[in-house]
Amino acid sequence: MNVSVDQDKCCGAGTCVLLAPDVFDQRDEDGIVVLLDERPPGDLHETVREAASVCPGVAITVGS
């Protein structure tokens, strides 16, 4: 799995961080997403897919 984020689309909702804190974080100054792990381990794949699906800004892309 490859994960990428588009910080320009991020609205800072933070749902991704709540779901997968080992993969996503937020910048302190504006809450914009920061990708911590672009190739998360298999046990996080389902959670990362969920984070991408609920992202209100559609800022998370998940590939194989």
N, CA, C and O atoms as CSV, one atom per row, in Angstrom:
chain,resi,resn,atom,element,x,y,z
A,1,MET,N,N,0.840,-1.180,0.000
A,1,MET,CA,C,0.000,0.000,0.000
A,1,MET,C,C,0.882,1.238,0.000
A,1,MET,O,O,1.858,1.331,0.744
A,2,ASN,N,N,0.514,2.187,-0.853
A,2,ASN,CA,C,1.154,3.498,-0.884
A,2,ASN,C,C,0.111,4.543,-0.522
A,2,ASN,O,O,-1.009,4.515,-1.032
A,3,VAL,N,N,0.478,5.453,0.349
A,3,VAL,CA,C,-0.424,6.514,0.781
A,3,VAL,C,C,0.206,7.847,0.421
A,3,VAL,O,O,1.410,8.045,0.584
A,4,SER,N,N,-0.626,8.763,-0.074
A,4,SER,CA,C,-0.155,10.125,-0.313
A,4,SER,C,C,-1.241,11.087,0.152
A,4,SER,O,O,-2.414,10.726,0.249
A,5,VAL,N,N,-0.830,12.303,0.434
A,5,VAL,CA,C,-1.777,13.331,0.854
A,5,VAL,C,C,-1.569,14.585,0.018
A,5,VAL,O,O,-0.456,14.885,-0.412
A,6,ASP,N,N,-2.650,15.305,-0.203
A,6,ASP,CA,C,-2.607,16.592,-0.892
A,6,ASP,C,C,-2.931,17.649,0.152
A,6,ASP,O,O,-4.095,17.865,0.490
A,7,GLN,N,N,-1.903,18.300,0.653
A,7,GLN,CA,C,-2.095,19.277,1.720
A,7,GLN,C,C,-2.958,20.454,1.273
A,7,GLN,O,O,-3.580,21.111,2.108
A,8,ASP,N,N,-3.003,20.730,-0.023
A,8,ASP,CA,C,-3.833,21.820,-0.526
A,8,ASP,C,C,-5.322,21.509,-0.415
A,8,ASP,O,O,-6.140,22.425,-0.342
A,9,LYS,N,N,-5.679,20.231,-0.403
A,9,LYS,CA,C,-7.082,19.822,-0.275
A,9,LYS,C,C,-7.510,19.648,1.179
A,9,LYS,O,O,-8.704,19.646,1.477
A,10,CYS,N,N,-6.559,19.504,2.072
A,10,CYS,CA,C,-6.865,19.224,3.474
A,10,CYS,C,C,-7.561,20.422,4.127
A,10,CYS,O,O,-7.132,21.567,3.986
A,11,CYS,N,N,-8.659,20.120,4.854
A,11,CYS,CA,C,-9.391,21.172,5.567
A,11,CYS,C,C,-9.113,21.131,7.074
A,11,CYS,O,O,-9.672,21.923,7.833
A,12,GLY,N,N,-8.246,20.203,7.504
A,12,GLY,CA,C,-7.840,20.153,8.906
A,12,GLY,C,C,-8.853,19.531,9.851
A,12,GLY,O,O,-8.827,19.813,11.049
A,13,ALA,N,N,-9.744,18.692,9.341
A,13,ALA,CA,C,-10.761,18.065,10.191
A,13,ALA,C,C,-10.144,17.133,11.228
A,13,ALA,O,O,-10.651,17.035,12.345
A,14,GLY,N,N,-9.061,16.452,10.878
A,14,GLY,CA,C,-8.349,15.606,11.832
A,14,GLY,C,C,-8.875,14.195,11.975
A,14,GLY,O,O,-8.383,13.440,12.813
A,15,THR,N,N,-9.857,13.822,11.184
A,15,THR,CA,C,-10.404,12.474,11.275
A,15,THR,C,C,-9.341,11.422,10.999
A,15,THR,O,O,-9.315,10.378,11.650
A,16,CYS,N,N,-8.474,11.688,10.050
A,16,CYS,CA,C,-7.416,10.738,9.699
A,16,CYS,C,C,-6.488,10.485,10.890
A,16,CYS,O,O,-6.052,9.358,11.122
A,17,VAL,N,N,-6.200,11.531,11.625
A,17,VAL,CA,C,-5.314,11.407,12.794
A,17,VAL,C,C,-5.991,10.589,13.889
A,17,VAL,O,O,-5.349,9.773,14.549
A,18,LEU,N,N,-7.279,10.809,14.075
A,18,LEU,CA,C,-8.015,10.042,15.083
A,18,LEU,C,C,-8.066,8.564,14.729
A,18,LEU,O,O,-7.960,7.708,15.607
A,19,LEU,N,N,-8.226,8.262,13.447
A,19,LEU,CA,C,-8.317,6.870,13.008
A,19,LEU,C,C,-6.959,6.181,12.938
A,19,LEU,O,O,-6.827,5.028,13.350
A,20,ALA,N,N,-5.949,6.877,12.418
A,20,ALA,CA,C,-4.640,6.249,12.173
A,20,ALA,C,C,-3.502,7.180,12.597
A,20,ALA,O,O,-2.806,7.731,11.744
A,21,PRO,N,N,-3.308,7.359,13.892
A,21,PRO,CA,C,-2.280,8.287,14.376
A,21,PRO,C,C,-0.848,7.858,14.073
A,21,PRO,O,O,0.069,8.674,14.164
A,22,ASP,N,N,-0.641,6.593,13.715
A,22,ASP,CA,C,0.701,6.148,13.336
A,22,ASP,C,C,1.026,6.508,11.889
A,22,ASP,O,O,2.180,6.434,11.468
A,23,VAL,N,N,0.003,6.898,11.134
A,23,VAL,CA,C,0.182,7.198,9.714
A,23,VAL,C,C,0.024,8.687,9.430
A,23,VAL,O,O,0.704,9.233,8.561
A,24,PHE,N,N,-0.878,9.349,10.169
A,24,PHE,CA,C,-1.172,10.761,9.923
A,24,PHE,C,C,-0.975,11.597,11.176
A,24,PHE,O,O,-1.160,11.125,12.297
A,25,ASP,N,N,-0.596,12.849,10.960
A,25,ASP,CA,C,-0.513,13.837,12.027
A,25,ASP,C,C,-1.016,15.149,11.442
A,25,ASP,O,O,-1.365,15.215,10.263
A,26,GLN,N,N,-1.053,16.188,12.264
A,26,GLN,CA,C,-1.462,17.501,11.798
A,26,GLN,C,C,-0.425,18.526,12.210
A,26,GLN,O,O,0.184,18.431,13.276
A,27,ARG,N,N,-0.236,19.523,11.329
A,27,ARG,CA,C,0.656,20.627,11.678
A,27,ARG,C,C,0.041,21.435,12.808
A,27,ARG,O,O,-1.165,21.685,12.822
A,28,ASP,N,N,0.876,21.840,13.752
A,28,ASP,CA,C,0.393,22.603,14.899
A,28,ASP,C,C,-0.210,23.944,14.499
A,28,ASP,O,O,-1.213,24.374,15.069
A,29,GLU,N,N,0.398,24.598,13.523
A,29,GLU,CA,C,-0.019,25.967,13.202
A,29,GLU,C,C,-1.362,26.063,12.488
A,29,GLU,O,O,-2.058,27.067,12.636
A,30,ASP,N,N,-1.748,25.038,11.712
A,30,ASP,CA,C,-2.995,25.165,10.946
A,30,ASP,C,C,-3.807,23.874,10.828
A,30,ASP,O,O,-4.860,23.870,10.190
A,31,GLY,N,N,-3.339,22.785,11.428
A,31,GLY,CA,C,-4.090,21.542,11.424
A,31,GLY,C,C,-4.045,20.750,10.131
A,31,GLY,O,O,-4.743,19.744,10.000
A,32,ILE,N,N,-3.238,21.183,9.177
A,32,ILE,CA,C,-3.139,20.480,7.895
A,32,ILE,C,C,-2.432,19.143,8.090
A,32,ILE,O,O,-1.500,19.025,8.885
A,33,VAL,N,N,-2.894,18.144,7.353
A,33,VAL,CA,C,-2.384,16.782,7.477
A,33,VAL,C,C,-0.885,16.688,7.165
A,33,VAL,O,O,-0.366,17.375,6.285
A,34,VAL,N,N,-0.221,15.824,7.910
A,34,VAL,CA,C,1.176,15.471,7.678
A,34,VAL,C,C,1.220,13.949,7.593
A,34,VAL,O,O,0.723,13.257,8.482
A,35,LEU,N,N,1.804,13.441,6.542
A,35,LEU,CA,C,1.915,11.995,6.352
A,35,LEU,C,C,3.155,11.485,7.076
A,35,LEU,O,O,4.271,11.915,6.783
A,36,LEU,N,N,2.963,10.584,8.006
A,36,LEU,CA,C,4.073,10.027,8.789
A,36,LEU,C,C,4.628,8.747,8.179
A,36,LEU,O,O,5.810,8.443,8.340
A,37,ASP,N,N,3.783,7.995,7.479
A,37,ASP,CA,C,4.207,6.701,6.938
A,37,ASP,C,C,3.518,6.469,5.598
A,37,ASP,O,O,2.330,6.149,5.558
A,38,GLU,N,N,4.254,6.627,4.506
A,38,GLU,CA,C,3.653,6.458,3.182
A,38,GLU,C,C,3.476,4.995,2.793
A,38,GLU,O,O,2.800,4.693,1.809
A,39,ARG,N,N,4.080,4.082,3.559
A,39,ARG,CA,C,3.922,2.639,3.320
A,39,ARG,C,C,3.621,1.949,4.651
A,39,ARG,O,O,4.471,1.250,5.202
A,40,PRO,N,N,2.404,2.151,5.163
A,40,PRO,CA,C,2.071,1.575,6.474
A,40,PRO,C,C,2.006,0.051,6.429
A,40,PRO,O,O,1.760,-0.536,5.375
A,41,PRO,N,N,2.227,-0.583,7.575
A,41,PRO,CA,C,2.185,-2.046,7.646
A,41,PRO,C,C,0.767,-2.572,7.383
A,41,PRO,O,O,-0.216,-1.841,7.503
A,42,GLY,N,N,0.694,-3.824,7.031
A,42,GLY,CA,C,-0.555,-4.459,6.646
A,42,GLY,C,C,-1.677,-4.351,7.658
A,42,GLY,O,O,-2.845,-4.251,7.283
A,43,ASP,N,N,-1.338,-4.371,8.932
A,43,ASP,CA,C,-2.396,-4.309,9.944
A,43,ASP,C,C,-3.084,-2.947,9.995
A,43,ASP,O,O,-4.114,-2.808,10.654
A,44,LEU,N,N,-2.539,-1.941,9.315
A,44,LEU,CA,C,-3.151,-0.615,9.284
A,44,LEU,C,C,-3.880,-0.312,7.972
A,44,LEU,O,O,-4.518,0.734,7.854
A,45,HIS,N,N,-3.798,-1.197,7.001
A,45,HIS,CA,C,-4.364,-0.920,5.676
A,45,HIS,C,C,-5.852,-0.605,5.733
A,45,HIS,O,O,-6.299,0.374,5.134
A,46,GLU,N,N,-6.614,-1.407,6.432
A,46,GLU,CA,C,-8.061,-1.177,6.505
A,46,GLU,C,C,-8.373,0.174,7.143
A,46,GLU,O,O,-9.258,0.894,6.680
A,47,THR,N,N,-7.655,0.513,8.194
A,47,THR,CA,C,-7.872,1.784,8.883
A,47,THR,C,C,-7.490,2.962,8.005
A,47,THR,O,O,-8.184,3.978,7.996
A,48,VAL,N,N,-6.399,2.839,7.270
A,48,VAL,CA,C,-5.973,3.910,6.368
A,48,VAL,C,C,-6.995,4.098,5.246
A,48,VAL,O,O,-7.295,5.229,4.865
A,49,ARG,N,N,-7.527,3.002,4.720
A,49,ARG,CA,C,-8.578,3.105,3.695
A,49,ARG,C,C,-9.814,3.809,4.253
A,49,ARG,O,O,-10.436,4.621,3.567
A,50,GLU,N,N,-10.161,3.498,5.482
A,50,GLU,CA,C,-11.299,4.156,6.116
A,50,GLU,C,C,-11.031,5.650,6.282
A,50,GLU,O,O,-11.905,6.473,6.013
A,51,ALA,N,N,-9.820,6.000,6.726
A,51,ALA,CA,C,-9.462,7.410,6.883
A,51,ALA,C,C,-9.585,8.151,5.554
A,51,ALA,O,O,-10.076,9.279,5.509
A,52,ALA,N,N,-9.139,7.516,4.477
A,52,ALA,CA,C,-9.242,8.140,3.159
A,52,ALA,C,C,-10.703,8.310,2.757
A,52,ALA,O,O,-11.071,9.325,2.166
A,53,SER,N,N,-11.524,7.333,3.070
A,53,SER,CA,C,-12.925,7.384,2.634
A,53,SER,C,C,-13.734,8.416,3.393
A,53,SER,O,O,-14.714,8.929,2.855
A,54,VAL,N,N,-13.362,8.741,4.626
A,54,VAL,CA,C,-14.120,9.719,5.404
A,54,VAL,C,C,-13.498,11.120,5.381
A,54,VAL,O,O,-14.032,12.039,6.002
A,55,CYS,N,N,-12.404,11.287,4.689
A,55,CYS,CA,C,-11.736,12.582,4.616
A,55,CYS,C,C,-12.637,13.587,3.886
A,55,CYS,O,O,-12.936,13.395,2.708
A,56,PRO,N,N,-13.075,14.656,4.567
A,56,PRO,CA,C,-13.998,15.606,3.937
A,56,PRO,C,C,-13.365,16.397,2.795
A,56,PRO,O,O,-14.074,16.886,1.916
A,57,GLY,N,N,-12.057,16.527,2.800
A,57,GLY,CA,C,-11.371,17.250,1.729
A,57,GLY,C,C,-10.883,16.371,0.601
A,57,GLY,O,O,-10.328,16.867,-0.380
A,58,VAL,N,N,-11.086,15.055,0.732
A,58,VAL,CA,C,-10.608,14.070,-0.234
A,58,VAL,C,C,-9.106,14.295,-0.483
A,58,VAL,O,O,-8.639,14.317,-1.622
A,59,ALA,N,N,-8.385,14.458,0.605
A,59,ALA,CA,C,-6.966,14.780,0.535
A,59,ALA,C,C,-6.049,13.570,0.612
A,59,ALA,O,O,-4.839,13.703,0.426
A,60,ILE,N,N,-6.601,12.395,0.882
A,60,ILE,CA,C,-5.800,11.183,1.054
A,60,ILE,C,C,-6.019,10.258,-0.128
A,60,ILE,O,O,-7.155,9.959,-0.495
A,61,THR,N,N,-4.917,9.805,-0.723
A,61,THR,CA,C,-4.971,8.851,-1.817
A,61,THR,C,C,-4.282,7.571,-1.389
A,61,THR,O,O,-3.173,7.596,-0.855
A,62,VAL,N,N,-4.952,6.450,-1.627
A,62,VAL,CA,C,-4.410,5.139,-1.280
A,62,VAL,C,C,-4.247,4.339,-2.563
A,62,VAL,O,O,-5.191,4.182,-3.338
A,63,GLY,N,N,-3.032,3.833,-2.777
A,63,GLY,CA,C,-2.753,2.996,-3.940
A,63,GLY,C,C,-2.208,1.660,-3.498
A,63,GLY,O,O,-1.947,1.435,-2.317
A,64,SER,N,N,-2.041,0.780,-4.461
A,64,SER,CA,C,-1.541,-0.561,-4.119
A,64,SER,C,C,-0.037,-0.623,-4.092
A,64,SER,O,O,0.533,-1.680,-3.821
